């Protein structure tokens, strides 16, 4: 794969998340792990997804369900909203993001603040808090004049609406 990585970085998958997936390098920051997990969802790499969970929260008994869901959606894009801690020197970190996808013909979005920590000197995903829109709008889609969730830089009404 020579195109930009699925996680939104402007380097090729092989040098970005692919290097983390293959074990060539570790995720240095919590954000690196979050991006590599998003890319694993895009690629339906459930083994990687489960391997990067905290030992306390891993839903290994749900492997089949996770695989079926990841294969049933079309991933559109990832937007990192905020990062708190999570550097190489930290033991914990949070990453707020929006992941857009199409499921059963409907555009949807996951808006989550994920909690990460280090286990055995490697970042792992512990849990996530879903963030609901303030006005509880249907399907968690942006307003007409918000930036489009696909990452195009255009307003939602001029892009994916």
Secondary structure, DSSP 4 states (H G I P E B T S, - for coil): --SBPTTS-SSBTTTTHHHHHTTSS---SHHHHHHHHHHHHHTT-HHHHHHTB-TTT--GGGHHHHHHHHHHEEEEEEEEEEEEE-STT-SEEEEEEEEEEEETTEEEEEEEEEEEEEETTEEEEEEEEE---TT--GGGPPPTTSBPTTSSSSBGGGTT-
